[in-house]
Amino acid sequence: MKAAVFTMKLEADLRAEFMAEAEASHRSASQVVREFMRAFVQQQRAQREHDAFLQRKVEVARASMRDGLGRSNEEVEAAFAALRTAHS
């Protein structure tokens, strides 16, 4: 695997604290940053996948409503109000 150099600017006190914590965890600063980066990439991908999933659900629901297969919010609320009344 080819290595790439990543340069960033940060406050001196943050750098010092980070370096101390990395050393205390017996890991190099580079190793910790790579772990953070991998976690960030995974989190972003998962969020995009979830957003796409929700978008597909919305599109399916909108198509259902256009086709007359859905129920309005008022109809759903009325049905659940009736269920609550029947079970109380």
C-alpha positions in Angstrom: 0.0 0.0 0.0 1.4 3.4 -0.9 1.5 5.9 1.9 0.3 9.4 1.5 1.2 12.4 3.7 -1.6 14.3 5.3 -0.8 17.7 6.8 -3.2 19.6 9.0 -3.1 22.7 11.1 -4.3 22.6 14.7 -3.8 24.4 18.0 -0.6 23.6 19.8 -2.4 22.6 23.0 -4.7 20.2 21.2 -1.7 18.6 19.4 0.1 18.2 22.7 -3.0 16.7 24.4 -3.6 14.4 21.5 0.0 13.2 21.3 0.0 12.5 25.1 -3.3 10.5 24.8 -2.0 8.5 21.8 1.1 7.7 23.7 -0.9 6.7 26.8 -2.9 4.3 24.7 0.3 2.8 23.3 -0.5 3.8 19.8 1.1 6.2 17.4 -0.6 9.5 16.5 -0.8 8.2 12.9 -2.5 5.0 14.0 -5.1 6.9 16.0 -5.8 9.3 13.2 -6.2 6.5 10.7 -8.7 4.8 13.1 -10.6 8.1 13.3 -10.6 8.5 9.5 -11.8 4.9 9.0 -14.6 5.4 11.5 -15.6 8.7 9.9 -15.7 7.2 6.4 -17.8 4.3 7.7 -20.1 6.6 9.5 -20.6 8.8 6.4 -21.2 5.9 4.1 -23.8 4.5 6.6 -25.5 7.8 6.8 -25.7 8.1 3.0 -27.1 4.6 2.7 -29.7 5.4 5.4 -30.6 8.6 3.7 -31.0 6.7 0.3 -33.1 4.1 2.1 -35.4 6.7 3.5 -35.6 8.5 0.2 -36.7 5.3 -1.5 -39.4 4.8 1.2 -40.7 8.3 0.7 -40.8 7.8 -3.1 -42.7 4.5 -2.6 -45.2 6.2 -0.2 -45.7 9.1 -2.6 -46.4 6.7 -5.5 -48.8 4.8 -3.3 -50.7 8.0 -2.5 -50.7 9.0 -6.2 -52.2 5.6 -7.0 -54.9 6.1 -4.4 -53.5 3.3 -2.2 -52.5 5.4 0.8 -54.4 6.9 3.6 -54.3 10.5 4.8 -52.9 11.4 8.2 -56.4 12.2 9.4 -57.6 8.7 8.4 -54.8 7.1 10.2 -55.3 9.2 13.3 -59.0 8.4 13.3 -58.3 4.6 13.0 -55.9 4.6 15.9 -58.2 6.8 18.0 -60.9 4.2 17.5 -58.5 1.4 18.5 -57.5 3.3 21.6 -61.1 3.9 22.5 -62.0 0.2 21.9 -59.1 -1.0 24.2 -59.7 1.4 27.1 
